Amino acid sequence: MDKKFEEMNIKEKIEAIEEVLKKDILPMLAFDGGYAEVVDVRDAQNDETHVFIRYGGACAACSSAGGATLFAIEETLRKKLNSDKIRVFPI
């Protein structure tokens, strides 16, 4: 990735997030019979990027979806995109 995440426009951010989701997050969720999809991505006023996801499959009813799994998704995005300004919210 040539451009820093914070320097990307919203379209580039969505593409980068989708790529990490596809390569690093969905296989982890699929192992337990679940999945997640990005519903919306917004730049917030505090320079954060807010990622809104919807769980499906086993993840939709899992008690970890709002805690440990959500934290793992957020941390994976932050690490892979080299940004601590990403927040993930389930909807």
TORMI-699679 format. One record per residue: residue number from 1; residue in three letters; x, y, z of N, C-alpha, C in turn. Coordinates in pm, 1 decimal. Example, Ala and Ser with C-alpha at 12.3 -4.5 7.8 and 13.67 -1.06 7.14 Angstrom:
+--------+-------+----------+----------+----------+----------+----------+----------+----------+----------+----------+
: vexmar : vexse :     n.c1 :     n.c2 :     n.c3 :    ca.c1 :    ca.c2 :    ca.c3 :     c.c1 :     c.c2 :     c.c3 :
+--------+-------+----------+----------+----------+----------+----------+----------+----------+----------+----------+
:      1 :   ALA :   1319.0 :   -569.0 :    780.0 :   1230.0 :   -450.0 :    780.0 :   1320.0 :   -330.0 :    780.0 :
:      2 :   SER :   1285.0 :   -225.0 :    708.0 :   1367.0 :   -106.0 :    714.0 :   1290.0 :      3.0 :    787.0 :
+--------+-------+----------+----------+----------+----------+----------+----------+----------+----------+----------+
REM end
This chain:
+--------+-------+----------+----------+----------+----------+----------+----------+----------+----------+----------+
: vexmar : vexse :     n.c1 :     n.c2 :     n.c3 :    ca.c1 :    ca.c2 :    ca.c3 :     c.c1 :     c.c2 :     c.c3 :
+--------+-------+----------+----------+----------+----------+----------+----------+----------+----------+----------+
:      1 :   MET :     86.1 :   -117.5 :      0.0 :      0.0 :      0.0 :      0.0 :     90.8 :    123.9 :      0.0 :
:      2 :   ASP :     76.6 :    205.6 :   -100.7 :    162.2 :    322.7 :   -115.9 :    115.9 :    441.0 :    -33.0 :
:      3 :   LYS :    -11.6 :    456.4 :    -18.8 :    -68.5 :    572.5 :     48.1 :   -109.7 :    535.5 :    190.5 :
:      4 :   LYS :    -84.3 :    626.0 :    285.4 :   -128.6 :    602.8 :    422.5 :   -280.7 :    602.3 :    428.2 :
:      5 :   PHE :   -335.3 :    520.5 :    518.5 :   -480.5 :    508.1 :    529.7 :   -545.9 :    643.8 :    551.5 :
:      6 :   GLU :   -488.6 :    724.7 :    639.7 :   -546.7 :    855.6 :    671.7 :   -547.7 :    950.4 :    551.7 :
:      7 :   GLU :   -461.6 :    925.2 :    453.7 :   -452.9 :   1011.2 :    335.2 :   -546.8 :    966.2 :    223.0 :
:      8 :   MET :   -607.9 :    849.9 :    239.7 :   -695.8 :    796.8 :    135.7 :   -829.7 :    869.9 :    134.7 :
:      9 :   ASN :   -891.5 :    874.3 :     16.5 :  -1028.7 :    924.2 :     10.6 :  -1120.7 :    810.6 :     55.4 :
:     10 :   ILE :  -1246.3 :    839.6 :     72.2 :  -1339.1 :    741.1 :    128.7 :  -1351.1 :    616.9 :     40.9 :
:     11 :   LYS :  -1347.5 :    632.8 :    -89.3 :  -1355.6 :    517.6 :   -180.5 :  -1234.7 :    427.3 :   -162.3 :
:     12 :   GLU :  -1116.3 :    485.8 :   -151.3 :   -994.1 :    407.2 :   -130.6 :   -996.6 :    337.1 :      5.5 :
:     13 :   LYS :  -1048.5 :    406.4 :    106.8 :  -1059.1 :    344.8 :    239.6 :  -1151.1 :    223.6 :    236.3 :
:     14 :   ILE :  -1265.1 :    236.6 :    169.3 :  -1360.0 :    125.8 :    158.9 :  -1293.8 :      6.9 :     90.5 :
:     15 :   GLU :  -1222.6 :     32.2 :    -18.7 :  -1154.4 :    -75.3 :    -90.7 :  -1049.7 :   -142.8 :     -3.1 :
:     16 :   ALA :   -972.9 :    -64.7 :     71.6 :   -870.4 :   -119.7 :    159.5 :   -932.6 :   -202.8 :    271.6 :
:     17 :   ILE :  -1040.2 :   -153.2 :    330.0 :  -1110.4 :   -224.5 :    436.7 :  -1167.9 :   -355.5 :    383.6 :
:     18 :   GLU :  -1231.4 :   -350.9 :    266.9 :  -1289.8 :   -470.8 :    206.2 :  -1182.1 :   -575.8 :    178.7 :
:     19 :   GLU :  -1064.8 :   -531.5 :    135.0 :   -955.2 :   -624.1 :    106.4 :   -908.6 :   -695.1 :    233.3 :
:     20 :   VAL :   -892.3 :   -621.0 :    342.1 :   -852.4 :   -681.7 :    469.5 :   -962.4 :   -775.4 :    518.5 :
:     21 :   LEU :  -1085.4 :   -734.0 :    505.2 :  -1197.2 :   -817.9 :    546.4 :  -1193.0 :   -950.9 :    471.7 :
:     22 :   LYS :  -1175.9 :   -943.4 :    341.2 :  -1175.4 :  -1062.0 :    256.7 :  -1058.0 :  -1154.9 :    288.1 :
:     23 :   LYS :   -939.6 :  -1099.0 :    304.0 :   -818.9 :  -1179.5 :    321.6 :   -796.0 :  -1226.8 :    464.6 :
:     24 :   ASP :   -825.5 :  -1142.4 :    561.9 :   -782.9 :  -1170.9 :    698.6 :   -894.8 :  -1195.8 :    798.9 :
:     25 :   ILE :  -1012.4 :  -1141.8 :    774.8 :  -1118.5 :  -1150.4 :    875.5 :  -1222.5 :  -1256.6 :    840.1 :
:     26 :   LEU :  -1270.4 :  -1257.3 :    716.7 :  -1375.0 :  -1352.8 :    679.3 :  -1332.2 :  -1498.5 :    697.0 :
:     27 :   PRO :  -1207.9 :  -1535.4 :    663.4 :  -1168.1 :  -1675.1 :    688.4 :  -1176.7 :  -1712.7 :    837.0 :
:     28 :   MET :  -1141.1 :  -1620.9 :    923.9 :  -1148.1 :  -1644.7 :   1067.9 :  -1293.8 :  -1665.5 :   1110.8 :
:     29 :   LEU :  -1384.1 :  -1582.1 :   1060.8 :  -1525.2 :  -1593.6 :   1097.1 :  -1588.7 :  -1718.4 :   1035.6 :
:     30 :   ALA :  -1549.1 :  -1749.8 :    912.8 :  -1605.4 :  -1866.2 :    843.2 :  -1570.5 :  -1995.8 :    915.3 :
:     31 :   PHE :  -1457.1 :  -1997.9 :    982.7 :  -1415.2 :  -2115.9 :   1058.3 :  -1521.0 :  -2154.9 :   1161.0 :
:     32 :   ASP :  -1591.0 :  -2056.6 :   1215.1 :  -1697.3 :  -2081.6 :   1312.7 :  -1836.6 :  -2070.4 :   1252.2 :
:     33 :   GLY :  -1845.9 :  -2065.7 :   1119.5 :  -1975.4 :  -2064.0 :   1052.9 :  -2040.4 :  -1927.0 :   1042.4 :
:     34 :   GLY :  -1960.7 :  -1821.6 :   1052.3 :  -2016.7 :  -1687.1 :   1045.4 :  -1952.5 :  -1602.7 :    937.5 :
:     35 :   TYR :  -1999.7 :  -1482.4 :    927.6 :  -1941.0 :  -1385.5 :    835.0 :  -1977.8 :  -1245.2 :    880.8 :
:     36 :   ALA :  -1916.6 :  -1148.4 :    818.6 :  -1948.2 :  -1007.9 :    843.9 :  -1938.8 :   -934.1 :    712.1 :
:     37 :   GLU :  -2020.0 :   -829.9 :    698.2 :  -2013.7 :   -747.3 :    578.5 :  -2008.5 :   -601.2 :    619.5 :
:     38 :   VAL :  -1936.0 :   -524.0 :    541.1 :  -1928.2 :   -380.8 :    565.9 :  -2054.8 :   -317.7 :    510.3 :
:     39 :   VAL :  -2125.8 :   -245.3 :    595.7 :  -2249.7 :   -180.3 :    555.3 :  -2224.1 :    -34.0 :    521.5 :
:     40 :   ASP :  -2132.9 :     29.1 :    595.4 :  -2104.6 :    170.7 :    573.0 :  -1967.0 :    203.9 :    628.2 :
:     41 :   VAL :  -1903.3 :    302.5 :    568.3 :  -1775.4 :    356.3 :    615.3 :  -1788.3 :    507.1 :    611.7 :
:     42 :   ARG :  -1756.7 :    571.4 :    723.8 :  -1769.3 :    717.3 :    732.3 :  -1647.0 :    777.6 :    799.1 :
:     43 :   ASP :  -1606.5 :    893.1 :    749.9 :  -1503.7 :    970.5 :    817.2 :  -1571.5 :   1051.1 :    926.5 :
:     44 :   ALA :  -1522.7 :   1038.1 :   1049.7 :  -1579.6 :   1110.1 :   1162.5 :  -1504.5 :   1241.3 :   1183.7 :
:     45 :   GLN :  -1564.0 :   1330.7 :   1261.8 :  -1504.6 :   1462.5 :   1285.3 :  -1372.6 :   1456.4 :   1361.1 :
:     46 :   ASN :  -1349.3 :   1351.5 :   1437.3 :  -1228.1 :   1340.4 :   1517.6 :  -1115.6 :   1269.1 :   1442.8 :
:     47 :   ASP :  -1118.5 :   1273.5 :   1311.4 :  -1019.0 :   1210.7 :   1223.6 :  -1022.4 :   1058.8 :   1226.5 :
:     48 :   GLU :  -1123.1 :   1000.0 :   1289.9 :  -1138.1 :    855.9 :   1287.9 :  -1218.5 :    815.0 :   1164.9 :
:     49 :   THR :  -1200.2 :    689.8 :   1127.0 :  -1283.2 :    629.3 :   1024.3 :  -1371.7 :    527.8 :   1095.5 :
:     50 :   HIS :  -1501.8 :    542.2 :   1081.3 :  -1597.1 :    452.2 :   1143.9 :  -1644.5 :    349.4 :   1041.5 :
:     51 :   VAL :  -1631.3 :    222.8 :   1078.3 :  -1669.8 :    112.0 :    992.3 :  -1789.1 :     43.0 :   1057.1 :
:     52 :   PHE :  -1898.9 :     35.2 :    984.4 :  -2020.2 :    -26.6 :   1035.3 :  -2036.2 :   -162.4 :    967.9 :
:     53 :   ILE :  -2044.1 :   -268.1 :   1050.6 :  -2053.3 :   -403.8 :    997.2 :  -2181.6 :   -470.7 :   1043.0 :
:     54 :   ARG :  -2223.6 :   -568.0 :    963.5 :  -2338.8 :   -651.6 :    997.5 :  -2288.3 :   -795.4 :   1000.0 :
:     55 :   TYR :  -2319.3 :   -864.0 :   1108.2 :  -2283.1 :  -1004.5 :   1121.1 :  -2389.4 :  -1092.2 :   1056.9 :
:     56 :   GLY :  -2346.5 :  -1209.8 :   1012.5 :  -2438.8 :  -1307.5 :    959.5 :  -2393.9 :  -1447.3 :    997.6 :
:     57 :   GLY :  -2475.9 :  -1545.3 :    964.4 :  -2445.0 :  -1683.2 :    999.4 :  -2437.4 :  -1699.4 :   1150.1 :
:     58 :   ALA :  -2345.2 :  -1779.9 :   1196.7 :  -2330.3 :  -1806.0 :   1340.0 :  -2295.0 :  -1679.7 :   1417.5 :
:     59 :   CYS :  -2230.7 :  -1582.9 :   1352.2 :  -2190.4 :  -1459.4 :   1420.5 :  -2311.1 :  -1375.1 :   1463.3 :
:     60 :   ALA :  -2420.7 :  -1387.1 :   1391.2 :  -2537.8 :  -1304.4 :   1419.9 :  -2594.2 :  -1331.0 :   1559.1 :
:     61 :   ALA :  -2579.6 :  -1453.2 :   1607.0 :  -2635.2 :  -1488.5 :   1737.6 :  -2528.1 :  -1512.3 :   1843.5 :
:     62 :   CYS :  -2403.6 :  -1490.0 :   1807.9 :  -2293.1 :  -1520.4 :   1899.4 :  -2274.9 :  -1410.1 :   2003.3 :
:     63 :   SER :  -2257.1 :  -1449.6 :   2127.3 :  -2238.1 :  -1351.4 :   2234.2 :  -2104.5 :  -1278.4 :   2222.3 :
:     64 :   SER :  -2007.9 :  -1336.2 :   2152.6 :  -1877.4 :  -1271.2 :   2134.4 :  -1878.4 :  -1164.7 :   2025.4 :
:     65 :   ALA :  -1983.8 :  -1160.2 :   1945.1 :  -1988.6 :  -1069.5 :   1829.7 :  -1973.5 :   -922.8 :   1870.0 :
:     66 :   GLY :  -2027.4 :   -886.7 :   1983.8 :  -2018.5 :   -747.6 :   2028.1 :  -1897.1 :   -719.3 :   2114.0 :
:     67 :   GLY :  -1821.1 :   -822.6 :   2148.0 :  -1705.9 :   -804.9 :   2235.7 :  -1576.8 :   -850.4 :   2170.7 :
:     68 :   ALA :  -1538.3 :   -973.2 :   2198.4 :  -1408.7 :  -1024.9 :   2152.9 :  -1395.4 :  -1025.5 :   2000.8 :
:     69 :   THR :  -1500.1 :  -1067.3 :   1932.2 :  -1493.7 :  -1072.8 :   1786.1 :  -1484.0 :   -932.1 :   1727.7 :
:     70 :   LEU :  -1562.3 :   -841.7 :   1780.2 :  -1558.6 :   -702.7 :   1734.0 :  -1420.5 :   -642.9 :   1757.2 :
:     71 :   PHE :  -1363.5 :   -667.9 :   1875.2 :  -1229.9 :   -619.2 :   1907.3 :  -1127.0 :   -677.7 :   1810.8 :
:     72 :   ALA :  -1137.6 :   -807.1 :   1779.9 :  -1044.0 :   -871.8 :   1687.7 :  -1053.7 :   -811.3 :   1547.7 :
:     73 :   ILE :  -1175.0 :   -783.0 :   1502.8 :  -1192.9 :   -721.7 :   1370.7 :  -1129.9 :   -583.1 :   1368.9 :
:     74 :   GLU :  -1158.3 :   -503.0 :   1470.7 :  -1103.2 :   -367.4 :   1478.1 :   -951.2 :   -370.7 :   1483.6 :
:     75 :   GLU :   -894.9 :   -456.9 :   1565.8 :   -749.2 :   -466.1 :   1577.4 :   -684.1 :   -515.1 :   1448.4 :
:     76 :   THR :   -748.9 :   -608.6 :   1380.0 :   -695.4 :   -656.8 :   1252.2 :   -693.6 :   -544.9 :   1149.2 :
:     77 :   LEU :   -801.9 :   -468.8 :   1140.0 :   -806.0 :   -355.6 :   1046.7 :   -699.4 :   -252.9 :   1082.0 :
:     78 :   ARG :   -686.2 :   -220.9 :   1209.1 :   -585.8 :   -122.3 :   1251.6 :   -445.0 :   -168.2 :   1217.4 :
:     79 :   LYS :   -416.6 :   -295.0 :   1244.1 :   -282.1 :   -347.3 :   1217.8 :   -252.4 :   -352.5 :   1068.3 :
:     80 :   LYS :   -342.3 :   -410.4 :    992.0 :   -319.1 :   -429.3 :    848.2 :   -318.0 :   -297.4 :    772.1 :
:     81 :   LEU :   -394.0 :   -198.3 :    820.1 :   -401.0 :    -69.1 :    751.8 :   -313.3 :     36.3 :    819.7 :
:     82 :   ASN :   -241.1 :     -5.7 :    922.0 :   -145.2 :     80.1 :    991.4 :   -208.1 :    212.1 :   1037.9 :
:     83 :   SER :   -321.0 :    198.8 :   1107.6 :   -391.4 :    316.7 :   1156.1 :   -461.3 :    285.5 :   1287.6 :
:     84 :   ASP :   -441.9 :    371.7 :   1387.2 :   -512.6 :    354.6 :   1513.0 :   -640.6 :    438.0 :   1516.2 :
:     85 :   LYS :   -678.5 :    491.5 :   1401.9 :   -796.2 :    578.3 :   1393.1 :   -914.8 :    509.4 :   1327.1 :
:     86 :   ILE :   -921.1 :    376.0 :   1340.1 :  -1031.8 :    298.9 :   1284.4 :  -1115.5 :    247.1 :   1400.9 :
:     87 :   ARG :  -1245.2 :    270.3 :   1393.4 :  -1339.9 :    217.7 :   1492.7 :  -1443.4 :    134.6 :   1419.9 :
:     88 :   VAL :  -1477.2 :     21.2 :   1476.7 :  -1573.8 :    -69.9 :   1414.8 :  -1697.3 :    -77.9 :   1503.8 :
:     89 :   PHE :  -1813.5 :    -66.7 :   1439.7 :  -1941.9 :    -69.9 :   1510.4 :  -2032.7 :   -174.0 :   1446.6 :
:     90 :   PRO :  -2093.2 :   -261.2 :   1527.5 :  -2190.0 :   -356.1 :   1471.1 :  -2326.8 :   -289.6 :   1457.0 :
:     91 :   ILE :  -2399.4 :   -327.7 :   1354.5 :  -2536.8 :   -276.7 :   1339.9 :  -2632.4 :   -391.5 :   1317.0 :
+--------+-------+----------+----------+----------+----------+----------+----------+----------+----------+----------+
REM end
